[in-house]
Amino acid sequence: MKIVAFTRWDPLRDLLALHEHLGQLVGTDAPGWTPSVDLYETPAEFVLIAELPGLTRDQIEIHAEDNRIVIRGQRGGQVPCDHYQRVERGHGHFSRAFALPEVIDVEAVTADLKDGLLTVTIPKAADRGVRRVNVT
């Protein structure tokens, strides 16, 4: 007679394992939160708008290369205490990477942070390059 071991199904364990596998596929840091992003295209450029309330320009890092844009950062500010009543705002590191359908002009990419909204303007181009973008 064979002995069969049963384990209780834990959907959270499966979800965390899936999250880890996806992080390995994308090659990004394990995010502590994920900011909401809109990305749209015009005939001349791509425009990415990310909701980053409470972050300063120094807490945001943007990298542009070929047909890819990566936004990384960190938000602290969680108050240390013994018992939280509710925690809904994301804290810690985040990383978002976007593959664009066309090559971009990395030298002309600009970023602006105003009222918690980061707007990254990404002009289309025919040549390739890599550049770090400063947030103004």
DSSP file (Angstrom, degrees, kcal/mol; ACC not computed):
  #  RESIDUE AA STRUCTURE BP1 BP2  ACC     N-H-->O    O-->H-N    N-H-->O    O-->H-N    TCO  KAPPA ALPHA  PHI   PSI    X-CA   Y-CA   Z-CA
    1    1 A M              0   0    0      0, 0.0     2,-0.2     0, 0.0     0, 0.0   0.000 360.0 360.0 360.0 132.6    0.0    0.0    0.0
    2    2 A K        -     0   0    0      1,-0.0     2,-0.6     2,-0.0     0, 0.0  -0.587 360.0-136.3 -83.2 144.4    1.3    3.4   -1.0
    3    3 A I        -     0   0    0     -2,-0.2     2,-0.5     2,-0.0    -1,-0.0  -0.900  18.5-162.4-101.1 126.6    1.3    6.2    1.5
    4    4 A V        -     0   0    0     -2,-0.6     2,-0.5     2,-0.0    -2,-0.0  -0.931   5.6-149.7-112.3 127.7    0.1    9.5    0.2
    5    5 A A        -     0   0    0     -2,-0.5     2,-0.4     2,-0.0    -2,-0.0  -0.842  10.5-158.3 -98.9 129.7    0.9   12.8    2.0
    6    6 A F        -     0   0    0     -2,-0.5     2,-0.4     0, 0.0    -2,-0.0  -0.840   4.7-165.5-104.4 142.3   -1.6   15.6    1.7
    7    7 A T        -     0   0    0     -2,-0.4     2,-0.3     3,-0.0     3,-0.0  -0.959  28.9-107.4-124.2 148.6   -0.7   19.2    2.2
    8    8 A R        -     0   0    0     -2,-0.4     2,-0.3     1,-0.1     0, 0.0  -0.539  38.5-113.5 -73.2 134.4   -3.1   22.0    2.7
    9    9 A W        -     0   0    0     -2,-0.3    -1,-0.1     1,-0.0     0, 0.0  -0.523  29.3-166.9 -71.4 129.5   -3.3   24.4   -0.3
   10   10 A D     >  -     0   0    0     -2,-0.3     4,-1.8     1,-0.1     3,-0.3  -0.901   8.3-171.5-120.2  99.5   -2.0   27.8    0.5
   11   11 A P  H  > S+     0   0    0      0, 0.0     4,-2.4     0, 0.0     5,-0.2   0.835  86.6  56.9 -62.7 -32.0   -2.9   30.3   -2.2
   12   12 A L  H  > S+     0   0    0      2,-0.2     4,-2.7     1,-0.2     5,-0.2   0.913 105.3  50.7 -64.9 -41.6   -0.7   33.0   -0.7
   13   13 A R  H  > S+     0   0    0     -3,-0.3     4,-2.1     1,-0.2    -1,-0.2   0.913 112.0  47.6 -60.8 -42.6    2.4   30.7   -0.9
   14   14 A D  H  X S+     0   0    0     -4,-1.8     4,-2.2     2,-0.2    -2,-0.2   0.894 111.8  50.0 -65.8 -39.7    1.6   30.1   -4.6
   15   15 A L  H  X S+     0   0    0     -4,-2.4     4,-2.5     2,-0.2    -2,-0.2   0.911 110.9  48.6 -65.4 -42.8    1.1   33.8   -5.3
   16   16 A L  H  X S+     0   0    0     -4,-2.7     4,-2.2     2,-0.2    -1,-0.2   0.884 110.8  51.0 -65.1 -38.1    4.4   34.7   -3.6
   17   17 A A  H  X S+     0   0    0     -4,-2.1     4,-2.2    -5,-0.2    -2,-0.2   0.905 110.8  48.7 -65.3 -40.6    6.2   31.9   -5.6
   18   18 A L  H  X S+     0   0    0     -4,-2.2     4,-2.6     2,-0.2    -2,-0.2   0.912 109.8  52.0 -63.9 -42.5    4.7   33.3   -8.8
   19   19 A H  H  X S+     0   0    0     -4,-2.5     4,-2.2     1,-0.2    -2,-0.2   0.905 110.1  49.2 -59.9 -42.3    5.7   36.8   -7.9
   20   20 A E  H  X S+     0   0    0     -4,-2.2     4,-1.8     2,-0.2    -1,-0.2   0.910 111.1  49.0 -64.7 -42.7    9.3   35.6   -7.3
   21   21 A H  H  X S+     0   0    0     -4,-2.2     4,-2.0     2,-0.2    -2,-0.2   0.908 111.3  49.4 -64.6 -41.7    9.4   33.8  -10.6
   22   22 A L  H  X S+     0   0    0     -4,-2.6     4,-2.4     1,-0.2     5,-0.2   0.896 108.4  53.8 -64.4 -39.5    8.1   36.8  -12.5
   23   23 A G  H  X>S+     0   0    0     -4,-2.2     4,-2.1     1,-0.2     5,-1.0   0.874 108.5  49.8 -61.2 -37.5   10.7   39.1  -10.8
   24   24 A Q  H  <5S+     0   0    0     -4,-1.8    -1,-0.2     2,-0.2    -2,-0.2   0.878 110.6  50.0 -69.2 -37.5   13.4   36.7  -12.0
   25   25 A L  H  <5S+     0   0    0     -4,-2.0    -2,-0.2     1,-0.2    -1,-0.2   0.907 115.8  41.4 -66.5 -41.5   12.1   36.8  -15.6
   26   26 A V  H  <5S-     0   0    0     -4,-2.4    -2,-0.2    -5,-0.1    -1,-0.2   0.817 100.0-137.5 -77.1 -30.9   11.9   40.6  -15.6
   27   27 A G  T  <5 +     0   0    0     -4,-2.1     2,-0.2     1,-0.3    -3,-0.2   0.775  54.9 132.9  80.4  26.9   15.2   41.0  -13.9
   28   28 A T      < -     0   0    0     -5,-1.0    -1,-0.3     1,-0.1    -2,-0.1  -0.614  64.1 -88.3-105.1 167.4   14.1   43.8  -11.6
   29   29 A D        -     0   0    0     -2,-0.2    66,-0.1     1,-0.1    -1,-0.1  -0.353  56.0 -90.7 -65.4 153.4   14.5   44.4   -7.9
   30   30 A A        -     0   0    0     64,-0.1    63,-0.2     1,-0.1    -1,-0.1  -0.573  51.6-132.2 -68.1 115.9   11.8   42.9   -5.7
   31   31 A P        -     0   0    0      0, 0.0    63,-0.3     0, 0.0     3,-0.1  -0.417  20.0-161.6 -75.6 145.3    9.3   45.7   -5.5
   32   32 A G  S    S-     0   0    0     61,-4.8    59,-0.4     1,-0.3     2,-0.3   0.654  83.0  -4.7 -90.2 -21.0    7.9   46.8   -2.2
   33   33 A W        -     0   0    0     60,-1.1    62,-0.4    57,-0.2    -1,-0.3  -0.966  66.4-128.6-161.4 166.2    5.1   48.5   -4.1
   34   34 A T        -     0   0    0     -2,-0.3     2,-0.1    60,-0.1    60,-0.1  -0.941  20.6-143.3-129.1 109.7    4.0   49.3   -7.6
   35   35 A P        -     0   0    0      0, 0.0     2,-0.2     0, 0.0    17,-0.1  -0.395  28.5-105.5 -70.0 148.9    3.1   52.9   -8.6
   36   36 A S        -     0   0    0     15,-0.3    15,-2.5    -2,-0.1     2,-0.4  -0.515  42.5-169.1 -73.3 141.1    0.3   53.4  -11.1
   37   37 A V  E     -A   50   0A   0     13,-0.2     2,-0.4    -2,-0.2    13,-0.2  -0.990  20.0-160.8-137.0 139.8    1.5   54.3  -14.6
   38   38 A D  E     -A   49   0A   0     11,-2.8    11,-3.1    -2,-0.4     2,-0.4  -0.976  14.3-175.7-112.5 135.6   -0.1   55.6  -17.8
   39   39 A L  E     +A   48   0A   0     -2,-0.4     2,-0.3     9,-0.2     9,-0.2  -0.979   9.8 166.7-133.0 119.9    2.0   55.2  -21.0
   40   40 A Y  E     -A   47   0A   0      7,-2.6     7,-3.0    -2,-0.4     2,-0.4  -0.888  23.3-134.4-132.9 165.9    0.7   56.6  -24.3
   41   41 A E  E     -A   46   0A   0     -2,-0.3     5,-0.2     5,-0.2    -2,-0.0  -0.938  13.7-176.0-123.7 138.6    2.2   57.2  -27.7
   42   42 A T        -     0   0    0      3,-3.4     3,-0.0    -2,-0.4     5,-0.0  -0.692  50.1 -92.9-114.3 175.3    2.0   60.2  -30.1
   43   43 A P  S    S+     0   0    0      0, 0.0     3,-0.1     0, 0.0    81,-0.0   0.812 125.0  31.0 -60.1 -27.5    3.4   60.2  -33.6
   44   44 A A  S    S+     0   0    0      1,-0.2    80,-2.4    79,-0.1     2,-0.3   0.640 125.1   4.6-106.0 -17.0    6.7   61.8  -32.3
   45   45 A E  E     - B   0 123A   0     78,-0.3    -3,-3.4    59,-0.1     2,-0.4  -0.964  58.2-114.7-159.1 168.2    7.1   60.4  -28.8
   46   46 A F  E     -AB  41 122A   0     76,-2.8    76,-3.3    -2,-0.3     2,-0.4  -0.886  27.4-156.4-106.9 147.1    6.0   58.2  -25.9
   47   47 A V  E     -AB  40 121A   0     -7,-3.0    -7,-2.6    -2,-0.4     2,-0.5  -0.991   6.0-168.6-129.0 125.2    4.8   59.8  -22.7
   48   48 A L  E     -AB  39 120A   0     72,-2.7    72,-3.2    -2,-0.4     2,-0.5  -0.953   1.4-172.0-114.3 127.0    4.9   58.0  -19.4
   49   49 A I  E     -AB  38 119A   0    -11,-3.1   -11,-2.8    -2,-0.5     2,-0.4  -0.980   6.8-174.5-121.6 121.3    3.1   59.4  -16.3
   50   50 A A  E     -AB  37 118A   0     68,-2.6    68,-2.8    -2,-0.5     2,-0.8  -0.928  25.7-128.3-118.3 139.2    3.6   57.7  -12.9
   51   51 A E  E     + B   0 117A   0    -15,-2.5   -15,-0.3    -2,-0.4    66,-0.2  -0.772  39.8 157.8 -85.7 111.1    1.9   58.5   -9.6
   52   52 A L    >   -     0   0    0     64,-3.4     3,-1.6    -2,-0.8    64,-0.2  -0.422  14.9-179.4-131.5  57.7    4.7   59.0   -7.1
   53   53 A P  T 3   +     0   0    0      0, 0.0     3,-0.1     0, 0.0    63,-0.0  -0.326  69.6  18.0 -64.2 139.8    3.2   61.0   -4.2
   54   54 A G  T 3  S+     0   0    0      1,-0.3     2,-0.3    21,-0.0    61,-0.0   0.362  96.2 119.9  85.6  -6.0    5.6   61.9   -1.4
   55   55 A L    <   -     0   0    0     -3,-1.6    -1,-0.3    20,-0.1     2,-0.2  -0.674  50.9-145.8 -93.3 148.5    8.8   61.2   -3.4
   56   56 A T    >   -     0   0    0     -2,-0.3     3,-1.3    -3,-0.1     4,-0.2  -0.604  32.4-102.5-100.9 168.7   11.4   63.8   -4.1
   57   57 A R  G >  S+     0   0    0      1,-0.3     3,-1.3    -2,-0.2    78,-0.2   0.843 121.3  58.9 -59.0 -33.9   13.5   64.0   -7.3
   58   58 A D  G 3  S+     0   0    0      1,-0.2    -1,-0.3     3,-0.0    -3,-0.0   0.681  99.7  57.6 -71.3 -17.0   16.5   62.5   -5.4
   59   59 A Q  G <  S+     0   0    0     -3,-1.3    15,-1.1    14,-0.1     2,-0.4   0.412  95.7  78.1 -92.4   1.6   14.4   59.3   -4.7
   60   60 A I  E <   -E   73   0B   0     -3,-1.3     2,-0.4    -4,-0.2    75,-0.2  -0.923  56.2-172.2-117.1 136.0   13.7   58.6   -8.4
   61   61 A E  E     -E   72   0B   0     11,-3.0    11,-3.0    -2,-0.4     2,-0.4  -0.996   3.9-172.2-128.4 129.3   16.1   57.0  -10.8
   62   62 A I  E     -EF  71 133B   0     71,-0.7    71,-2.1    -2,-0.4     2,-0.4  -0.981   2.5-172.7-125.3 131.4   15.3   56.7  -14.6
   63   63 A H  E     -EF  70 132B   0      7,-2.5     7,-2.7    -2,-0.4     2,-0.4  -0.986   2.9-168.8-123.4 134.0   17.3   54.8  -17.2
   64   64 A A  E     +EF  69 131B   0     67,-2.3    67,-2.3    -2,-0.4     2,-0.3  -0.976  15.0 157.9-122.2 133.8   16.7   55.0  -20.9
   65   65 A E  E >   -EF  68 130B   0      3,-2.6     3,-3.2    -2,-0.4    65,-0.2  -0.968  59.3 -44.7-155.2 140.9   18.2   52.7  -23.5
   66   66 A D  T 3  S-     0   0    0     63,-1.7    38,-3.4    -2,-0.3    40,-0.1  -0.114 125.8 -19.2  42.3 -99.8   17.3   51.6  -27.0
   67   67 A N  T 3  S+     0   0    0     36,-0.3    33,-3.9    -2,-0.1     2,-0.4  -0.133 120.6  89.2-125.9  36.9   13.6   50.8  -26.7
   68   68 A R  E <   -EG  65  99B   0     -3,-3.2    -3,-2.6    31,-0.2     2,-0.4  -0.994  48.2-168.9-139.6 140.9   13.4   50.5  -23.0
   69   69 A I  E     -EG  64  98B   0     29,-2.1    29,-2.7    -2,-0.4     2,-0.4  -0.997   8.0-167.1-129.7 135.6   12.7   52.8  -20.0
   70   70 A V  E     -EG  63  97B   0     -7,-2.7    -7,-2.5    -2,-0.4     2,-0.5  -0.984   3.0-167.8-126.2 131.4   13.2   51.8  -16.4
   71   71 A I  E     +EG  62  96B   0     25,-3.1    25,-2.9    -2,-0.4     2,-0.3  -0.981  14.7 170.3-119.1 127.0   12.0   53.8  -13.4
   72   72 A R  E     +EG  61  95B   0    -11,-3.0   -11,-3.0    -2,-0.5     2,-0.3  -0.918   8.1 133.1-131.4 158.1   13.2   52.9   -9.9
   73   73 A G  E     -EG  60  94B   0     21,-1.9    21,-2.2    -2,-0.3     2,-0.3  -0.987  36.8-117.8-179.5-173.9   12.9   54.5   -6.5
   74   74 A Q  E     - G   0  93B   0    -15,-1.1     2,-0.5    -2,-0.3    19,-0.2  -0.987  10.1-162.9-150.0 136.2   12.2   54.1   -2.9
   75   75 A R  E     + G   0  92B   0     17,-2.4    17,-3.9    -2,-0.3     3,-0.1  -0.981  16.2 171.5-122.0 121.8    9.6   55.6   -0.5
   76   76 A G        +     0   0    0     -2,-0.5     3,-0.1    15,-0.2    -2,-0.0   0.004  33.7 107.7 -98.2-150.2   10.2   55.5    3.2
   77   77 A G        +     0   0    0      1,-0.3     2,-0.4    -2,-0.1    -1,-0.1   0.442  34.5 145.5  96.0  -0.3    8.1   57.1    5.9
   78   78 A Q        -     0   0    0     -3,-0.1    -1,-0.3     1,-0.1     9,-0.0  -0.602  51.7-124.9 -72.1 127.1    6.3   54.2    7.4
   79   79 A V        -     0   0    0     -2,-0.4     2,-0.3    -3,-0.1    -1,-0.1  -0.580  19.9-126.7 -77.0 123.6    6.0   55.1   11.1
   80   80 A P        +     0   0    0      0, 0.0     2,-0.3     0, 0.0    -1,-0.1  -0.554  48.8 143.0 -72.2 129.1    7.4   52.3   13.3
   81   81 A C        -     0   0    0     -2,-0.3     3,-0.2     1,-0.1     0, 0.0  -0.949  58.3-111.6-154.8 172.9    4.9   51.2   15.9
   82   82 A D  S    S+     0   0    0     -2,-0.3     2,-0.4     1,-0.3    -1,-0.1   0.800 100.9  21.9 -81.2 -30.2    3.8   48.1   17.7
   83   83 A H        -     0   0    0     -3,-0.0     2,-0.4     0, 0.0    -1,-0.3  -0.930  65.8-156.3-147.3 116.5    0.3   47.8   16.1
   84   84 A Y        -     0   0    0     -2,-0.4     3,-0.2    -3,-0.2    -3,-0.0  -0.728   5.7-160.3 -88.9 139.1   -0.9   49.3   12.8
   85   85 A Q  S    S-     0   0    0     -2,-0.4     2,-0.3     1,-0.3    -1,-0.1   0.830  79.5 -11.6 -81.1 -37.0   -4.6   49.9   12.4
   86   86 A R        -     0   0    0      0, 0.0     2,-0.4     0, 0.0    -1,-0.3  -0.917  53.9-169.1-164.2 136.8   -4.3   50.0    8.6
   87   87 A V        +     0   0    0     -2,-0.3    -3,-0.0    -3,-0.2    -9,-0.0  -0.934  27.2 145.0-130.6 108.3   -1.5   50.2    6.0
   88   88 A E        +     0   0    0     -2,-0.4     2,-0.3     2,-0.1    -1,-0.1   0.643  47.0  86.9-115.0 -24.9   -2.6   50.9    2.5
   89   89 A R  S    S-     0   0    0      1,-0.1     2,-0.2   -56,-0.0     0, 0.0  -0.585  80.7-116.3 -80.9 140.8    0.2   53.1    1.1
   90   90 A G        -     0   0    0     -2,-0.3     2,-0.3   -56,-0.1   -57,-0.2  -0.494  34.2-175.5 -76.8 144.5    3.1   51.3   -0.5
   91   91 A H        +     0   0    0    -59,-0.4     2,-0.2    -2,-0.2   -15,-0.2  -0.935  39.4  32.9-135.5 158.4    6.6   51.7    1.1
   92   92 A G  E    S-G   75   0B   0    -17,-3.9   -17,-2.4    -2,-0.3     2,-0.1  -0.607  96.5 -11.0  98.8-158.6   10.0   50.5    0.2
   93   93 A H  E     -G   74   0B   0    -19,-0.2   -61,-4.8    -2,-0.2   -60,-1.1  -0.413  54.5-174.5 -78.8 151.0   11.6   50.0   -3.2
   94   94 A F  E     -G   73   0B   0    -21,-2.2   -21,-1.9   -63,-0.3     2,-0.3  -0.979   5.0-175.6-139.1 155.6    9.8   50.0   -6.5
   95   95 A S  E     -G   72   0B   0    -62,-0.4     2,-0.4    -2,-0.3   -23,-0.2  -0.934   1.6-179.4-152.0 126.2   11.0   49.2  -10.1
   96   96 A R  E     -G   71   0B   0    -25,-2.9   -25,-3.1    -2,-0.3     2,-0.4  -0.997   4.8-171.9-128.3 131.1    9.0   49.5  -13.3
   97   97 A A  E     -G   70   0B   0     -2,-0.4     2,-0.4   -27,-0.2   -27,-0.2  -0.973   2.2-167.3-124.5 138.7   10.4   48.6  -16.7
   98   98 A F  E     -G   69   0B   0    -29,-2.7   -29,-2.1    -2,-0.4     2,-0.6  -0.986  12.2-150.3-131.5 124.3    8.7   49.2  -20.0
   99   99 A A  E     -G   68   0B   0     -2,-0.4   -31,-0.2   -31,-0.2    -2,-0.0  -0.826  21.1-151.6 -90.2 124.5    9.7   47.8  -23.4
  100  100 A L        -     0   0    0    -33,-3.9     4,-0.1    -2,-0.6   -54,-0.0  -0.692  18.2-126.3 -98.1 150.5    8.7   50.3  -26.1
  101  101 A P  S    S+     0   0    0      0, 0.0     2,-0.3     0, 0.0    -1,-0.1   0.588  90.8  40.5 -74.3  -8.2    7.8   49.2  -29.7
  102  102 A E  S    S-     0   0    0    -35,-0.1    -2,-0.2   -36,-0.0     2,-0.1  -0.932  93.1 -93.5-136.0 159.6   10.3   51.6  -31.3
  103  103 A V        -     0   0    0     -2,-0.3    22,-2.4    22,-0.2     2,-0.3  -0.470  45.4-143.8 -69.0 142.8   13.9   52.8  -30.6
  104  104 A I  B     -H  124   0C   0    -38,-3.4     2,-1.2    20,-0.3    20,-0.3  -0.733  18.1-113.2-112.2 159.7   14.0   56.0  -28.6
  105  105 A D    >   -     0   0    0     18,-2.8     3,-1.4    -2,-0.3     4,-0.4  -0.762  32.3-172.3 -88.1  93.7   16.2   59.1  -28.6
  106  106 A V  G >  S+     0   0    0     -2,-1.2     3,-0.6     1,-0.3    -1,-0.2   0.773  79.5  59.4 -64.7 -26.2   17.9   58.6  -25.2
  107  107 A E  G 3  S+     0   0    0      1,-0.2    -1,-0.3    -3,-0.1    -2,-0.0   0.720 107.3  46.3 -73.5 -20.1   19.6   62.0  -25.4
  108  108 A A  G <  S+     0   0    0     -3,-1.4    -1,-0.2    15,-0.1    -2,-0.2   0.390  79.9 121.9-104.8   2.4   16.3   63.8  -25.6
  109  109 A V    <   -     0   0    0     -3,-0.6     2,-0.3    -4,-0.4    13,-0.2  -0.470  41.1-173.2 -67.6 133.5   14.4   62.0  -22.9
  110  110 A T  E     -C  121   0A   0     11,-2.0    11,-2.3    -2,-0.2     2,-0.4  -0.913  10.8-162.2-127.4 156.0   13.1   64.4  -20.2
  111  111 A A  E     -Cd 120 135A   0     23,-0.6    25,-1.9    -2,-0.3     2,-0.4  -1.000   4.8-174.8-140.3 140.2   11.4   64.0  -16.8
  112  112 A D  E     -C  119   0A   0      7,-2.2     7,-3.1    -2,-0.4     2,-0.5  -1.000  10.1-157.1-137.2 135.2    9.5   66.3  -14.7
  113  113 A L  E     +C  118   0A   0     -2,-0.4     2,-0.4     5,-0.2     5,-0.2  -0.955  25.3 156.7-114.3 119.1    8.0   65.8  -11.2
  114  114 A K  E >   -C  117   0A   0      3,-2.3     3,-2.0    -2,-0.5    -2,-0.1  -0.976  66.4 -12.0-146.4 128.5    5.1   68.0  -10.2
  115  115 A D  T 3  S-     0   0    0     -2,-0.4     3,-0.1     1,-0.3    -1,-0.1   0.836 127.8 -52.5  53.4  38.4    2.4   67.5   -7.6
  116  116 A G  T 3  S+     0   0    0      1,-0.2   -64,-3.4   -61,-0.2     2,-0.5   0.491 114.5 114.4  80.7   2.4    3.3   63.8   -7.2
  117  117 A L  E <   -BC  51 114A   0     -3,-2.0    -3,-2.3   -66,-0.2     2,-0.6  -0.935  52.0-156.0-110.7 123.6    3.1   63.0  -10.9
  118  118 A L  E     -BC  50 113A   0    -68,-2.8   -68,-2.6    -2,-0.5     2,-0.6  -0.865   9.9-167.0 -94.9 122.1    6.3   62.1  -12.8
  119  119 A T  E     -BC  49 112A   0     -7,-3.1    -7,-2.2    -2,-0.6     2,-0.6  -0.954   2.6-171.2-113.2 117.7    6.0   62.8  -16.5
  120  120 A V  E     -BC  48 111A   0    -72,-3.2   -72,-2.7    -2,-0.6     2,-0.5  -0.944   7.6-157.9-110.6 119.8    8.7   61.3  -18.7
  121  121 A T  E     -BC  47 110A   0    -11,-2.3   -11,-2.0    -2,-0.6   -74,-0.2  -0.877   9.4-171.6-100.1 124.2    8.7   62.4  -22.3
  122  122 A I  E     -B   46   0A   0    -76,-3.3   -76,-2.8    -2,-0.5   -13,-0.1  -0.861   9.1-153.1-123.9  93.8   10.4   59.9  -24.6
  123  123 A P  E     -B   45   0A   0      0, 0.0   -18,-2.8     0, 0.0   -78,-0.3  -0.353  20.1-118.0 -67.3 145.7   11.0   61.0  -28.2
  124  124 A K  B     +H  104   0C   0    -80,-2.4     2,-0.3   -20,-0.3   -20,-0.3  -0.531  40.8 170.2 -78.9 149.3   11.3   58.4  -30.9
  125  125 A A        -     0   0    0    -22,-2.4   -22,-0.2    -2,-0.2   -20,-0.0  -0.966  41.5-133.3-154.3 168.5   14.5   58.1  -32.8
  126  126 A A  S    S+     0   0    0     -2,-0.3     2,-0.1   -24,-0.1    -1,-0.1   0.690  84.5  72.0 -98.5 -23.7   16.5   56.0  -35.3
  127  127 A D  S    S-     0   0    0    -24,-0.1     2,-0.3     1,-0.0   -21,-0.2  -0.499  74.7-129.0 -93.3 165.5   19.8   55.8  -33.5
  128  128 A R        +     0   0    0     -2,-0.1     2,-0.3   -23,-0.1   -23,-0.1  -0.766  36.9 132.2-114.2 156.5   20.6   53.9  -30.3
  129  129 A G        -     0   0    0     -2,-0.3   -63,-1.7   -25,-0.1     2,-0.4  -0.971  41.2-114.2 179.7 177.3   22.3   54.8  -27.0
  130  130 A V  E     +F   65   0B   0     -2,-0.3     2,-0.3   -65,-0.2   -65,-0.2  -0.994  34.3 160.7-133.0 138.3   22.1   54.7  -23.2
  131  131 A R  E     -F   64   0B   0    -67,-2.3   -67,-2.3    -2,-0.4     2,-0.4  -0.984  35.9-127.0-157.2 143.4   21.6   57.6  -20.8
  132  132 A R  E     -F   63   0B   0     -2,-0.3     2,-0.5   -69,-0.2   -69,-0.2  -0.803  31.5-139.6 -89.8 136.3   20.6   58.3  -17.2
  133  133 A V  E     -F   62   0B   0    -71,-2.1   -71,-0.7    -2,-0.4     2,-0.3  -0.841   6.1-141.8-103.7 129.5   17.8   60.9  -17.1
  134  134 A N        -     0   0    0     -2,-0.5   -23,-0.6   -73,-0.1     2,-0.4  -0.708  16.5-130.2 -87.7 138.7   17.7   63.6  -14.4
  135  135 A V  B      d  111   0A   0     -2,-0.3   -23,-0.2   -75,-0.2   -75,-0.1  -0.765 360.0 360.0 -89.9 130.0   14.4   64.5  -12.9
  136  136 A T              0   0    0    -25,-1.9   -24,-0.2    -2,-0.4    -1,-0.1   0.401 360.0 360.0-103.6 360.0   13.7   68.3  -12.8
